[in-house]
Amino acid sequence: VQAGVLLFDGTTGSLVGACEANTLTTRRTAAASAVAAKRLARADARRLLVVGSGALAPMAVHAHAHVRTFDTIEVWGRRPERAAAVVDAVAAEGVEAHVADDLDAAVAAADVISCVTGATEPLVKGALLRAGAHIDLVGGFNPTMREADDEVIRRASVFVDTYDDAMLAGDIAQPLESGLLTRDDLLADLAGLVAGDHPGRTSDDEITVFMSSGPALEDLAAARLACG
């Protein structure tokens, strides 16, 4: 994908700036997840697992490591050599990480799990989650994509970036369609979390999910920051 962003002044229509969109998108997506994790992950979270090895994976490592101090960071990918490349990339910027060989074992041990894949079948099994885990679902942006199974949704308190966009993403859309989840089960959006309208995590044992569907508002905010 090749893309660009043009930012215009909303009053005058003048061009304010232009930037390459792929980097902007990966950075703003990871940043939104970190903003949510700051409010939803346990304060004493020490193990991070990033599931996926594409362009978003190193950004997810950096963003989550910015809001929590992790003793262990693991990266899992379907192709171990690509996961190793992510590990090497973040190491070059001063972050130590390791390749996870066994996804289920890594899920069972993790305090924070950030999924940045293009999966159409669930990868994260809810039965394996430890008490107090936080799961960040980023990759499944359309109704046919899925990164976490129904048990993850059943066990978790569910938060979203925006309601309308998240309800089109498979990890929310499919449980809504089956009746496992209702609109009222979406406890808060990112704006509500940041504003303090919802306290976020309410106990150390609570399992939390953040569905990141990537609304255009995030692109606008990132472009304003980049061009400001």
Beta strands, then each sheet from edge to edge (+ up, - down):
strand 1: 4-8
strand 2: 15-20
strand 3: 47-51
strand 4: 72-76
strand 5: 98-99
strand 6: 112-115
strand 7: 134-137
strand 8: 157-160
strand 9: 186-189
strand 10: 208-211
sheet 1: 1+ 2-
sheet 2: 5+ 4+ 3+ 6+ 7+ 10+ 8+ 9+
end
